[in-house]
Amino acid sequence: MDAGSLSSPLHIVVVPWLAFGHLLPYLELSERLPERGHRVSYVSTSRNLARLPTLRPTAVPRVDFVMLPLPSVDGLTDGAESTNDVPDDKRGLHFKAFDGLATPFAEFMAAACTDEATRPHWVIADCFHHWAAAAAEHKVPCAILLPTAALIATAHRDSLSEHGGAPAVTRTTRPRYEEEETAPVYDDHGASGMSIVQRFYLTKEKCALAAIRSCVEWEPESFPLVPTVIGLPVVPLGLLPPSPDGGHRADGTNGSAEHGTVHWLHVQPPGSMLYVALGSAVPLRVEQVHELALGLELTGTRFLWVMKLSVDDDGADMLPPGFQERTRDQGLVTTGWVPQMSILAHAAVGGFLTHCGRNSLIEGLLFGHPLVMLPICVAQGPNARQMKVKNVGLQVARDESDGSFDRHGVASAVRAVMVDGEARRSFMAGAAKMQEVVANTERQERYVDEFVHRLRSYTAEGHFRTVASASL
């Protein structure tokens, strides 16, 4: 078909990073594009694809799942395909296996480009995917998927310029512990022989533009800085909020039976529960879990806590001795999968203690919940500071040097968000303002429409030929 037509359907290849915090929102995008008549090839590994939720019926005819075999790497367990499956000390091995996807992806692209009927018009690749950006070799333009604008506008080092980065710009000062946690992103080449920053710049250099799951209404302070920092045109995707009727499941099962945690919430007073969930990728150390638990106990606030275990942990020693017995009438702790969207939508939930990952922030604020913020790593610190400015909640006090927190800091933040009448009303008002941004379906769909228009316009104008030539 005529790739220059501004009315013809597009064929878009989407290649998310191997973490469900990336796989699921870009599945949302991959479902919305077919609703506009476009075809999507969604690329990942076999086990990750098997664990994705069932597609919306309207998307099924126009979405193809492309399975790439994740190579075996010594020291990495077979089947360890998502970040959920990989212990912290094996992340480098996971990247090494991930780089082994380059050959099968190249074979997929070569085969797809042999026929104009199957030839992709765009590849949308996550920011680690330097080998996916090599689609430029087939004169198929690539867009890099960016993390949050808050992270891009905050994290910087002079060494970035060595890898093609823009000159440093003034940004918010980060606490020392956050700087130290971020250092390996720049310096640690690990088992894969390549740092995350190198991956980012190798990918960016081969891309025609950048797409970002954000919008100026969500982060007005940092969003305008992104094009200058990365040196590419930036197109917002909007926030891609999941459907508020239950959302996507990340365990690959789609049974209709009501989950036990939701059933338990039915007997709790309205607005009384603090939902506690710190994401699936970065578990807390045992001593941190104990302080969090004892802080919740101190407040007396009702809670539902989804506790993340490390890959090799059975959870036996994670909680303080006697904690569950003492808090039996106060809360519930679970270590399995839960339907987070169904929980957040429940009338019994009145607040959200979160690590401030992008997905969790969007999901919590979709329902207007004030936040107790406990960021753990990477983009979560900048995200939390951004939300603090918007007065949607309060961050747990941390030691500026080592990032430690204690039960009293946890209890103080929880009381302010859940108990203190005046403070709670203020945080609820701030959360309601952000809910207006997230839950504005018309605006979020308009961002997807505008993104498609940019892809069509760029392809029609033939800009990709210049980008491809510069990348070879």
NORTAJO-V277715 format. One record per residue. N is the residue number from 1. RES is the residue in one letter. PHI is phi in radians with two decimals (* if undefined). PSI is psi in degrees with one decimal (* if undefined). Layout:
n;res;phi;psi
N;RES;PHI;PSI
N;RES;PHI;PSI
//
This chain:
n;res;phi;psi
1;M;*;168.5
2;D;-1.38;108.4
3;A;-1.17;-17.3
4;G;-1.50;-6.5
5;S;-1.25;136.2
6;L;-1.55;6.0
7;S;-2.12;-15.7
8;S;-1.27;149.0
9;P;-1.12;150.2
10;L;-1.75;154.4
11;H;-1.95;116.2
12;I;-2.09;128.3
13;V;-1.70;122.9
14;V;-1.94;125.6
15;V;-2.24;86.9
16;P;-1.40;160.8
17;W;-1.15;159.6
18;L;-1.46;53.7
19;A;-2.46;141.5
20;F;-1.18;-21.4
21;G;-1.15;-15.5
22;H;-1.87;-43.1
23;L;-1.02;-43.2
24;L;-1.28;-47.9
25;P;-1.11;-32.9
26;Y;-1.42;-13.7
27;L;-1.25;-36.5
28;E;-0.99;-47.4
29;L;-1.07;-42.1
30;S;-1.17;-21.2
31;E;-1.48;-31.2
32;R;-1.35;-31.5
33;L;-1.11;-44.7
34;P;-1.08;-28.6
35;E;-1.08;-19.2
36;R;-1.79;10.7
37;G;1.63;4.7
38;H;-1.66;158.3
39;R;-1.80;140.4
40;V;-2.20;134.4
41;S;-1.88;113.8
42;Y;-1.76;118.8
43;V;-1.92;127.3
44;S;-2.82;-166.2
45;T;-1.61;167.0
46;S;-1.09;-48.0
47;R;-1.21;-37.2
48;N;-1.12;-43.4
49;L;-1.10;-37.7
50;A;-1.16;-25.1
51;R;-1.63;-1.3
52;L;-1.28;152.9
53;P;-1.24;164.6
54;T;-1.14;138.1
55;L;-1.16;153.7
56;R;-1.07;140.6
57;P;-0.95;-35.1
58;T;-1.18;-21.0
59;A;-1.61;-22.3
60;V;-0.91;-46.3
61;P;-1.14;-20.9
62;R;-2.02;11.1
63;V;-2.06;123.1
64;D;-1.90;131.1
65;F;-1.62;124.3
66;V;-1.86;114.9
67;M;-1.64;124.2
68;L;-1.92;135.5
69;P;-1.36;122.0
70;L;-1.32;121.6
71;P;-1.11;150.1
72;S;-1.29;139.8
73;V;-2.30;130.8
74;D;-0.98;128.9
75;G;1.70;-12.1
76;L;-1.91;126.5
77;T;-1.12;139.3
78;D;-1.02;136.1
79;G;1.56;-2.5
80;A;-1.43;79.7
81;E;-1.80;-32.9
82;S;-1.78;165.2
83;T;-1.09;-23.4
84;N;-1.10;-25.0
85;D;-1.62;-3.7
86;V;-2.05;122.2
87;P;-1.09;157.0
88;D;-0.95;-38.5
89;D;-1.37;0.3
90;K;-1.97;11.1
91;R;-1.04;-39.4
92;G;-1.07;-39.0
93;L;-1.15;-35.4
94;H;-1.12;-42.6
95;F;-1.11;-37.4
96;K;-1.09;-45.0
97;A;-1.11;-41.7
98;F;-1.01;-41.9
99;D;-1.12;-23.4
100;G;-1.23;-7.0
101;L;-1.36;-8.8
102;A;-1.01;-46.5
103;T;-1.15;-51.9
104;P;-1.08;-31.9
105;F;-1.19;-42.0
106;A;-1.06;-38.8
107;E;-1.15;-40.6
108;F;-1.06;-46.4
109;M;-1.13;-42.4
110;A;-1.05;-43.1
111;A;-1.16;-41.6
112;A;-1.14;-31.5
113;C;-1.49;-0.5
114;T;-1.35;-16.6
115;D;-2.32;130.2
116;E;-1.09;-22.8
117;A;-1.26;-25.2
118;T;-1.97;-6.2
119;R;-1.09;125.3
120;P;-1.21;150.8
121;H;-1.66;-26.5
122;W;-2.59;149.1
123;V;-1.99;128.7
124;I;-1.93;110.4
125;A;-2.07;140.4
126;D;-1.13;168.2
127;C;-1.34;-1.8
128;F;-1.72;-3.0
129;H;-1.65;63.2
130;H;-1.06;-31.3
131;W;-1.32;-27.8
132;A;-1.28;-34.2
133;A;-1.15;-15.3
134;A;-1.19;1.4
135;A;-0.99;-20.1
136;A;-1.00;-23.9
137;E;-1.07;-25.5
138;H;-1.73;14.0
139;K;1.02;34.8
140;V;-1.87;116.4
141;P;-1.20;153.2
142;C;-2.17;140.7
143;A;-1.98;132.9
144;I;-1.53;134.7
145;L;-1.51;119.2
146;L;-1.62;152.0
147;P;-1.28;-165.3
148;T;-1.09;147.8
149;A;-1.09;-32.7
150;A;-1.05;-40.5
151;L;-1.21;-44.5
152;I;-1.11;-39.8
153;A;-1.40;-12.0
154;T;-1.78;-51.8
155;A;-1.32;127.4
156;H;-2.76;157.8
157;R;-2.64;150.5
158;D;-1.05;-29.5
159;S;-1.18;-14.2
160;L;-1.04;-34.1
161;S;-1.10;-25.0
162;E;-1.17;-20.8
163;H;-1.89;19.7
164;G;1.64;11.1
165;G;-1.33;160.5
166;A;-1.25;159.1
167;P;-0.99;149.6
168;A;-1.08;144.5
169;V;-2.12;163.2
170;T;-1.21;131.6
171;R;-2.42;168.1
172;T;-1.10;137.3
173;T;-1.24;133.6
174;R;-1.70;152.2
175;P;-1.13;157.2
176;R;-1.03;-42.4
177;Y;-1.11;-31.7
178;E;-1.25;-38.7
179;E;-1.06;-42.5
180;E;-1.19;-37.0
181;E;-1.17;-29.4
182;T;-1.47;-20.7
183;A;-0.90;-42.3
184;P;-1.07;-22.8
185;V;-1.03;-31.5
186;Y;-1.68;-35.2
187;D;-1.90;-26.7
188;D;-1.55;107.2
189;H;-1.45;-23.2
190;G;0.95;-159.1
191;A;-1.17;-23.8
192;S;-1.46;-14.6
193;G;1.35;13.7
194;M;-2.60;130.4
195;S;-1.34;163.6
196;I;-1.12;-38.1
197;V;-1.14;-39.3
198;Q;-1.05;-42.4
199;R;-1.04;-44.6
200;F;-1.03;-48.3
201;Y;-1.28;-33.5
202;L;-1.09;-37.5
203;T;-1.21;-49.3
204;K;-1.03;-39.2
205;E;-1.11;-21.2
206;K;-1.76;4.6
207;C;-1.82;149.4
208;A;-1.49;-31.2
209;L;-2.75;174.0
210;A;-2.06;139.4
211;A;-1.98;143.9
212;I;-2.44;133.4
213;R;-1.40;79.6
214;S;-2.93;-178.6
215;C;-2.86;163.6
216;V;-1.18;-28.1
217;E;-1.19;-28.8
218;W;-1.38;-43.6
219;E;-2.40;72.1
220;P;-1.12;-24.1
221;E;-1.27;-38.2
222;S;-1.89;-25.0
223;F;-1.00;-44.1
224;P;-1.11;-18.3
225;L;-1.39;-20.8
226;V;-1.07;-47.0
227;P;-1.02;-37.6
228;T;-1.19;-40.6
229;V;-1.18;-42.3
230;I;-1.71;-13.8
231;G;1.27;28.4
232;L;-2.37;154.4
233;P;-1.06;139.8
234;V;-2.08;127.3
235;V;-2.03;119.4
236;P;-1.28;140.0
237;L;-1.62;-6.8
238;G;1.39;-172.1
239;L;-1.62;-10.9
240;L;0.85;50.7
241;P;-1.15;141.0
242;P;-1.22;164.7
243;S;-1.07;134.8
244;P;-1.29;2.6
245;D;-1.59;13.8
246;G;2.46;-28.5
247;G;1.24;-174.4
248;H;-1.45;142.8
249;R;-1.63;141.9
250;A;-1.83;10.3
251;D;-1.91;3.6
252;G;1.42;-1.1
253;T;-1.87;148.7
254;N;-2.38;39.9
255;G;-1.15;156.5
256;S;-1.64;-8.9
257;A;-1.14;141.9
258;E;-1.20;133.5
259;H;-1.22;148.4
260;G;-1.03;-36.0
261;T;-1.16;-37.0
262;V;-1.19;-41.0
263;H;-1.05;-41.2
264;W;-1.10;-37.6
265;L;-1.12;-26.4
266;H;-1.03;-27.1
267;V;-1.73;9.2
268;Q;-1.68;149.0
269;P;-1.09;147.2
270;P;-1.01;134.1
271;G;1.21;10.0
272;S;-1.59;-18.7
273;M;-1.64;136.7
274;L;-1.70;117.9
275;Y;-1.49;125.9
276;V;-2.04;115.8
277;A;-2.68;123.5
278;L;-1.96;33.8
279;G;1.43;176.1
280;S;-1.91;-8.7
281;A;-1.74;-29.2
282;V;-2.26;96.0
283;P;-1.28;153.5
284;L;-1.38;155.8
285;R;-1.21;159.1
286;V;-0.99;-43.9
287;E;-1.14;-31.3
288;Q;-1.26;-39.7
289;V;-1.05;-41.0
290;H;-1.09;-43.3
291;E;-1.16;-39.5
292;L;-1.09;-46.5
293;A;-1.06;-47.2
294;L;-1.19;-30.2
295;G;-1.16;-42.2
296;L;-1.09;-41.0
297;E;-1.11;-39.8
298;L;-1.05;-37.1
299;T;-1.27;-29.1
300;G;1.32;1.5
301;T;-1.23;139.2
302;R;-1.16;145.5
303;F;-2.61;153.3
304;L;-2.15;115.3
305;W;-2.01;117.8
306;V;-1.68;105.4
307;M;-1.67;122.3
308;K;-1.41;129.9
309;L;-1.80;149.1
310;S;-1.20;165.1
311;V;-0.99;-36.7
312;D;-1.73;12.5
313;D;-1.89;137.4
314;D;-1.71;-0.3
315;G;1.44;0.7
316;A;-1.05;-36.7
317;D;-1.95;14.5
318;M;-1.32;-34.5
319;L;-1.67;152.0
320;P;-1.06;148.4
321;P;-0.97;129.3
322;G;1.39;-0.7
323;F;-1.05;-48.6
324;Q;-1.16;-35.3
325;E;-1.15;-42.5
326;R;-1.22;-28.6
327;T;-1.88;18.9
328;R;-0.97;-38.8
329;D;-1.57;-1.4
330;Q;-1.80;-37.0
331;G;-2.78;-180.0
332;L;-2.35;133.9
333;V;-1.98;131.4
334;T;-2.32;148.8
335;T;-1.99;-0.9
336;G;-1.62;-174.3
337;W;-1.21;141.3
338;V;-2.31;155.4
339;P;-1.43;86.3
340;Q;-0.98;-42.8
341;M;-1.11;-40.5
342;S;-1.12;-36.4
343;I;-1.18;-48.8
344;L;-1.10;-28.1
345;A;-1.39;-11.2
346;H;-1.29;141.4
347;A;-1.12;-22.3
348;A;-1.29;-20.6
349;V;-1.46;128.9
350;G;-2.15;1.8
351;G;-2.98;167.2
352;F;-2.43;116.7
353;L;-1.61;113.8
354;T;-2.34;155.6
355;H;-1.42;-3.8
356;C;1.25;29.1
357;G;-1.13;152.0
358;R;-0.99;-46.3
359;N;-1.05;-46.3
360;S;-1.14;-39.8
361;L;-1.06;-46.9
362;I;-1.09;-43.7
363;E;-1.19;-41.7
364;G;-1.15;-42.8
365;L;-1.36;-17.4
366;L;-1.02;-29.2
367;F;-1.86;8.2
368;G;1.25;27.7
369;H;-1.45;131.7
370;P;-1.19;154.6
371;L;-2.03;139.3
372;V;-1.77;119.4
373;M;-1.87;126.2
374;L;-2.34;73.5
375;P;-1.15;144.1
376;I;-1.93;-43.5
377;C;-2.79;168.4
378;V;0.88;-116.7
379;A;-1.36;-9.1
380;Q;-1.19;-35.4
381;G;-1.09;-53.4
382;P;-1.01;-38.3
383;N;-1.07;-43.0
384;A;-1.14;-41.8
385;R;-1.12;-36.6
386;Q;-1.13;-42.3
387;M;-1.23;-32.3
388;K;-1.08;-42.0
389;V;-1.04;-33.5
390;K;-1.46;0.3
391;N;1.02;40.2
392;V;-1.62;-3.5
393;G;2.99;-164.5
394;L;-2.34;139.5
395;Q;-1.54;139.7
396;V;-1.10;133.6
397;A;-1.09;135.0
398;R;-2.21;150.2
399;D;-1.21;127.3
400;E;-1.11;-26.0
401;S;-1.49;-50.7
402;D;-1.98;-2.2
403;G;1.36;5.6
404;S;-1.21;155.6
405;F;-2.42;161.5
406;D;-2.26;175.0
407;R;-1.07;-32.9
408;H;-1.23;-37.6
409;G;-1.15;-39.8
410;V;-1.09;-48.8
411;A;-1.08;-40.3
412;S;-1.10;-44.9
413;A;-1.18;-41.3
414;V;-1.13;-43.1
415;R;-1.07;-42.5
416;A;-1.08;-40.0
417;V;-1.45;-33.6
418;M;-1.90;-22.5
419;V;-2.05;-51.0
420;D;-1.09;113.4
421;G;-0.97;-51.5
422;E;-1.17;-47.1
423;A;-1.10;-43.3
424;R;-1.08;-43.4
425;R;-1.05;-39.6
426;S;-1.13;-44.9
427;F;-1.19;-36.4
428;M;-1.14;-36.4
429;A;-1.16;-41.7
430;G;-1.13;-40.5
431;A;-1.15;-36.0
432;A;-1.12;-36.2
433;K;-1.14;-40.4
434;M;-1.27;-29.2
435;Q;-1.07;-35.9
436;E;-1.08;-31.8
437;V;-1.29;-49.5
438;V;-1.21;-42.5
439;A;-1.50;2.3
440;N;-1.35;87.5
441;T;-1.05;-41.1
442;E;-1.05;-44.4
443;R;-1.15;-44.3
444;Q;-1.13;-38.5
445;E;-1.20;-33.0
446;R;-1.14;-36.1
447;Y;-1.09;-39.9
448;V;-1.13;-41.2
449;D;-1.05;-43.9
450;E;-1.18;-34.8
451;F;-1.09;-46.4
452;V;-1.07;-41.1
453;H;-1.06;-40.4
454;R;-1.14;-40.5
455;L;-1.08;-45.8
456;R;-1.10;-46.5
457;S;-1.09;-43.3
458;Y;-1.11;-43.1
459;T;-1.15;-43.2
460;A;-1.11;-34.3
461;E;-1.41;-7.4
462;G;1.33;18.0
463;H;-1.07;-28.9
464;F;-1.07;-25.9
465;R;-1.14;-38.9
466;T;-1.16;-43.6
467;V;-1.10;-44.2
468;A;-1.06;-44.6
469;S;-1.09;-38.2
470;A;-1.25;-20.6
471;S;-1.59;-15.9
472;L;-1.50;*
//
